[in-house]
Structure formats: structure tokens, C-alpha cells
């Protein structure tokens, strides 16, 4: 799924741009989930005026159903601020 960046007030690049999540839990519940039902989000509001680049774990929104977890934990992405690239659209 594509990583959604929120709160960026300047140009940025995110690596990786997509993440693959392995889910564990009751099969009958996991089978009801698809890529449209959850989002991989990283909120960068607090870091907007900080270091030139940083790593941050993604958050799953709106959250996973009870009994379902991400196998291996949530991945991290690297966000780098850049003034040379056109501003990428960030979510509100």
C-alpha cells in the first residue's frame, strides 16, 4: 500500500513509497480486509521544522480489527525534506 504523508509544510521525499504488511489473526477476519480498508500513514507535523531527514514508523488507519496484528511489527519510512523538488501533495 502507498504510504500517505500528513502534515508536511514543505517539499519532501518518502522512502519507501509503498509498504507491504503481513497480517496475523483469525482468518475469517483477515479475509475481510483489503488494501482499501486500511491506510499506511506517517504524520510529520512534529518533525516539520526539525532535521533534514528522519525515520518514523507508519500508523495503520483506521486501525485493525480486534485480534488482528501486523506480523513483524510496523515498518518505518525515511522522510527527507527537499527544496529542490516540486511539492508533493500531502494529506490534510
N, C-alpha and C positions, 0 to 999 in steps of 0.2 A: 504494500500500500504506500501511497505517496505521503511523505512527511509534510504536515501543514505547520508553517511557522506563524506564530501570533505575536503581536506587539512590537514588530520591527519598525523603527522610526528612521532607518537609513538602509542603504543597499546592503544585501547580504548574499552569501552562498551557503548552502547546507549540504553536508556530505555524511552519509549517503542521502540521496534524494528520495529513495524508496527503501522500505524495510519489509522483511518477511517475518511474520510472527507464527510460532508454533503454539497451538493452544492445547491445554490438557484439562480434562474434566469429563463429566458424563457425556457419552457420545450423542445421546438424544438432544442435549442442549447445544453442544458444539456444532452439530449438524445444522442448527437453525441460524447460525451466524454466517454472514458473508462479508465481503470487503465493503459493502455499502452500509453495514450496520455499525461499524466502529471506525474511528479515525485515529491515526498516529499524529499526535500534536506535540510541539515544543513551544513553550511560551518564553519569549526572550525580553519581556518588559524590564525585569530587574537588571539584565545584562546590557541593555541598550546603550549605556554610556560607559561601559567598562572596557575590558581587554579587547584587542583586535580580533581574537578568536577564542573560543571556549567549547567545551563538551558539555552536553546536557542530555539526560535520559528523556526519552519520549514519555508521554502520558497517553493512555488509551481513553478516548471519549466516545460515547457517554459512560464508559465503564463496561466491565464484563459481567455477565450474569453470575449469581452466587454459585460457587463450586467450580468456576472456570478460571484458570490462571494461564499466564504466559509461560511456556516451558523455557527454562533457561534464563528467565528474567527479561526485563525491558531493555532493548538496545539503546545505545547513546548515539547521538549525532554530533558533528562538529559544525558550529556556526562561525562563519568568518565575515566580518564587516568589510565592505569594499566601497570605495567612492568611484571606482573606475568602470564598474558595470552598471547597466541600467537597473533601476529599482525593480525588484521582483515584487509581485503583488503578495502582500501578507494579509492574512485573515484579520477581521476586526477583533 
